[in-house]
């Protein structure tokens, strides 16, 4: 196919932070500090990316990052990449602290805090839960406008991920805008003071509140998630307790094998393991 590489290129974003390519093993594999590179996108989209990163540095307790990791931008193929209107974000280094998209399960709060800022500026964001192809990066493109759309699977997935991981709501992460998801929105919006119970006493009112206050919700999600990167939080970071590891295992099963026929068998095996007197004593001591 015929492609036209954009004349516009960049090597830094967000006020001079270098963007490195980290998809060239063995010297520059995914999650390394990569190597300096030049990325081609249309200038209007570069401006969006630049504004996104600038706000992220302002909201992040660690401030301005040291390196942005990317899998690329313009690629001669169909879709937004082939038009110079897409960017793949692998992760971000702040000093020795790396937030890597691939490590969503072990670093979900920071991951979701970053994504909240991405979604404020860029309409289309495809993430870890969207499909297997996006489990190691965020895909960003301006093909849609920022804002909430209950018919957008990627937006509903993020909403559910944030409700579950940042605000402790027991919602299923499936991309379907269900009554369970609305219930989670109702609880969180009321707690955050974004809308009163009276303003959300019907499904249609919940939907309107979500559309109206989506940006404010993203701000709250950014604050909640990026708090995991606060120096005090990093200083307090310790190895997870056995009980926390068990909870993470249950979350992983629910996220990765929601409808798998073996899920119940695995859960019973875990429960039997946890019920063993010796293991139960360890779990109780770590509570």
Buried (B, 14 or more C-beta within 10 A) or exposed (E): EEEEEBEBBBEBBBEEBBBBBBBEEEEBEBBBEBEEBEBBBBEEBBEBBBBBBBBBBEBBBBEBBBBBBBBBBBBEEEEBBBBBBBBBBBBBBBEEBBBBBBBBBEBBBBBBBBBBBBBBBBBBBBBBBBEEEBBBBBBBBBEBEBEBBBEBBBBBBBBBBBBBBBBEBEBBBBBEBBEBBBBBBBBBBBEBEBBEEEBBEEEEBBBBBBEBBBBBBBBBBBBBBBBBBEEEBBEEEEEEBBBEEBEBBEBEBBBEBEEEEEBEEEBEEBEEEBEEEEBEEEBEEEE
